[in-house]
């Protein structure tokens, strides 16, 4: 197949909302759209999210199928209609959509179908989804991992080798901000210019273990530091109760979902993430692109992003004392904080750009099309 050949790529996701996996899909679609005909399907109604708006501005066709909560059999015919209309050479699925997409993908004999696992396989989907993917990954659908740990989890859970791996990436340039941006956001949110801001961007869910983060922060017992948490989730009330019980209302700030993540990161001093498990978290990349040192648990693909002692400090998952000590180290050593911040920015610029990710997936698409035996002139017509 000629390297310059354009082909049609259809991405299928639950929705184009604000989660990390959805952001990754949007970044990838934008990167691929420069050289290929890219379109996307969201099972749920339109979200009017920032990434959805960017796709629309880039003239990337989107379908929103209006899925109801729970099992919705209408999705089978809706997806079949989209496949019939778009006639894709490549279908790229994400998260839990294969349960609805697989019948039509087989019926339409799509040349290549890939599925990206954005989390370790044990936690990527439910029991039914794992059973379906166990079947699909045996020659029907090519699994793609976002980190070495995710690839290893595919072997553990599905008993197949995951030889295709493309780390997630971000538009690094979107996270470069000036000193004026730092001052502006702090003034808007009423943070003193001398305060030290530890910031976490992540859902308030068990995966992210936000209570451990608040407990580690409380252990520092320093009046000039603040913990900013961007995100919502089922653990919010538990966190609010803990914050009140320990008198942290003035120093722990649950700001909910915000679109101004780059601005908040620009105003911050250290990025913190206390997850129990991860795939290849975009939030860590965004923080490094913004020039923040990282304190994180060493889970999933995080050690592939952050070299402990270079761009940040990694600690074992669930170890509150170690997490607090890592935060204390960066709090008390401004020079180390600055050196790690600079190293984080350099690494992000070199390794996390969307173009690298788009090229990686393009190579996989092209090789899979050749292997499928359908990448001929008729198939690409």
N, C-alpha and C positions, 0 to 999 in steps of 0.2 A: 504494500500500500504506500503510495507517495506520502512523504512526510508532510506535504502541504495540503493534503486532502481534508476537507471539512466534513464533519459528520454530525448527525443530530443526536443530542444528549438530553435525556429527560430525567430530572431528579424528582423523587417522590418522598415527601416528608409528612408527618402528622400536620404540621402547620409551620408558617414562617414567623414564629414568635421570637421572644427575646432570650431564650435559653442558649447555652453554649453550643450545643449540637446544631441548633437552627442557625446560629451565627456562622458556624463553620460552613454549612451548606450554602448560605448566601455568599460568603466570601469566595467559595470555590466556583459557584455559578458565575459570579462576576469575572473571576479570573479566566475561566474557560470561554466566556462569551466573546473574547477578543479574537479567537481563532476558530470557534465552532458555533453551531446553531443550538443554543441552550434554551430549555424551557423547564418549568417546574410545576408540580402539583402538590397542593396542601389538602389533606383529607378534611380538615376542619374549616370553618369559615375564615375569611380574611381577618387578620389581626391588626392591620394598620400599624405595624411595627416599623422601627427605623430600617431594618434590613429589607423588609417588604417594599418600603418606599424606594430604597436604592435600586432594587431589582426593576421596579416599574420605571424609574427614571432611565435605566439602562436599556429600556425597551425589550426586556426579557419576558416572554409570554408566561403568564401564571394562570393556573386553574385552582379554584377553591371549591371543594365538592360539598361543603355544608354538612359534614358528618355529625350525627347525634352522639351524645355520650353513650358509652357502652357499645355492644355489638350492633353494627349497622349494615345489614346485607345490601343496601343500595350501593355501597362502595364498590362492589364487584362490577356491576354494570357501568358505573360512572368511570372507573379506571379503564375499563375495556374501551369505552367511547374515546377517552383521551388517547389511548395507545393507537386506536384506529386512525384518529385524526393526525397525530404527530408522526407516526411511523418511525420511531427512533431506532438508530443503530445501537445505542447504548442506553440502558435504563440503570440508574444508580439509586438504590434505595437506602433509607436511613431509619434508624430507630425501629418502631414496631409495625411498619407498613407491609411487610411481606405477607402477613396473614390475609390481607385484602388483595395484594398485587399479584401474588404468585400464580393463581389460576389463569389470569389473562396473559401474563408473561409467557406461560407455557403454550397457551392457545395461539398467541400471535407469533410464536417462535422468534422472539426478539434475539438478535445475534449475540448480544453480550448483556449480562445482568451482573452488577456488582452490588455488594452490600457493605457499607462501612460500619464497623463497630467502634463507636465513640466512647465506649466504656468497657471495662473488663466483662467478659462473657457471662460471668455469674450474675451480674447485675444489669446487663444491657436490656433484657426483656423478661417477660414473665415465663412461667413454666410452659404454657402452650406455645409461646413464641420460640422458646429454645427447642422444643420438639420439632416445630416446623423448620427451623433453621438447621437442625441436625440433618433433616432430609434434604433441604435445599443446598447445603454446602457440599453435598456429594455429587458434584458435577453439573448442577443446574445454576447455581449462583456462586460467584467468586467472592469469598470474604476478604475484606481489606482492613487491616489494623492501623490504628493511629499511633501505636507505640509498641516497643518490644514486649512490654508486660501484657498488653492487650493481645498481641499475637500468641504469646504463651498461653493465655487464658482460652483462646480458641482451641488449642490443642487439648487443654485440660477438659473443657466442657463438651466439645464436639468430636474429639478424636481425629481431627484432620489438621494437616499442616497449613498454617496461614503464611504463605510466602510473600504475599503482597502487603507492603506497609508504606504508608505515606503519612508522616507527621502532620498534624494540623498547623495552619499558619494564619496570620492576620495581616491586614493592611497596616504595616508598622508605622507608616508615615502619619496615620490618623491619631497616633498617641504621642506625637512630639508636641510639647507645649512649652510656652515661655514662662519666665518668672511672673510676668503680668497676669497670665492665666492662673497661676498659683495664688497670687494675691487676690484676684477677683473672686475666685470660688470661695476662699476662706472668708472674705468679707461678706459675701452673700449668705454663707451658712454660719457666720458669727464665730469663727475660730480665730483665736489670737495668732499673730504671725510667729510667735515664739513656741507655740504648742507643737508637740510631736504627734503626728497622726498615723496610727496603724489602721490600715484599710483592708477590708475583705469584700470581694465581689463574689457572691454565690448564694444559691438557694438556702433557705433556712429549713433544711431537711436532714434526716439522719446521715446520708452520705457525706455531707459536709461537716458534720459534728460541730455545729456552731457553739454549743454549750461549752465544750472544751476550750474553745477560743476565748470565750468570755471569762471562764474560770482562770485561764492562764493570764489574761489581762488583769483580772482582779488581784492576782498574786503579786503583781508589780507594785501596787499601792503607791502610785506616783501621781500627784495632783496635776502635773503639767502634760500628761499624755491623754489621748482620746482614742477610742476604738470606733471606727466607722464601718457599718455593715450595710452593704447594698444588696437587696434581695428580699424575697418573701417566701413563705412556706409554712408547713404545718407546725413547726416548732416555735413560731413567733411568741405565742402566749407563754410557753415555758420559759423562754428567754426573758420576756418582760417581767415575769414573776421573780426570776433570779436577780435581775438587775435591781428591782425594787427592794428585794430582801437584803441585798448587800450595799444599798445606797449608791448605786452607780449611775443614777439617772442623768447626771450632769456630764458623765464621761464616756458612756456607751450610747451610741446613736444608731438606732435602727431606722434607716432612711427609706426602706422599701425599694421598689423597683425604680430605677432612675435611667433616663436616656443619656445623662451627662457623665458617663463613666470616664471618658478621657479627661474631662475637666477635674473630676474628683481625684483621679490618680495623679494629675499634675500638682494638686494641692497637698498630696500625701507624702509621707516620709518612708514608710515601710509597708510592703504588702504581706498579708498573712492569710494562710489557708490551712485549716485543721482537718482535712478530709480523712475519712476512713478508707475510701477507695476512690480512684480516678481513672480516666482514660488518658487524655492528653489535654489538660485544661487550658482553654483559651485565656481565662482570667490571669493565669500566671504569665503567659506571653504578653498580654496587654500591659501588665504591670512592669515587666522588664523593658518593653518598648518605651514606656513612659519614664524609664530610668529609676526604677525602685528596686532596692534589694528585697529579697523574698525570704520569709520564714514560712516553711511549709512542712507538713508530714511527707515522708518519703514513700509515697504510694503511687501506683500506676506509672504513668509516663513522666511524673514530676522530676525524678532524678535524671531523665534524659533532657530536661530543659534547664535545670539548675544544678550547677556543680557546687556542692556544699563546700563553703569556705571561699568560694570565688564570687558568685552572683547572689549568694544568700546562705542560709543555714537550714539544713534539713534534719528532721528529728523523727523518731519512730512514731507510727500512728498510735493514738490513744494515750500518749505520755504527756500529761499536763505539765509536770515539773520540767521536763526537757523543753517543752514549747515555751514556757514562761522564761526559762533561762536564756533561750535563743533570742527572745524579744528583749530581755534585759541587756544582753550583750550589745545589740544594735542601738538600744536606747542610750547606753552609757559610753559608747565609742563612736562619736561623730565621724572620725576619720575612716574607720572601717565601713561605716554606713555609706559614706561618699564613695569610697573605692569600690564597694560592691554595686552601688548604683551605676557607676560608670561602666563597670564590667557587664552588668545586666543589659544596659543600652547597646553596647557593642555587640553582644551575643545576639540580641533580638534583631538588630539590623542585618547581621550576617546570615542568620539561620531561619528566621520566622516569616519571611516575606511571602505573600500570597502567590507570587509568580512561581516560586519553587514548588509549592503544593500543586498548582494547576499543571505544571509540567510533569510532575510525578504521576498524577492521575492520567494525564494524556498518554504517557508511555504505557501505563497499564491498559487503558482502553485499546490503544493501537495494537499492542501485543495480543490481547484477548480476541480482538476482531480477526487478526490473522490466524490465530490458533483455532478459532471457531469454524474456519473454512467458509465463512459467509461474507468475508470482506472482499468481494469482487465488484465489478462494475455494476452488475444488476442490483446487488444489495445496497450499494451506495447511491443509486439513482434517486 
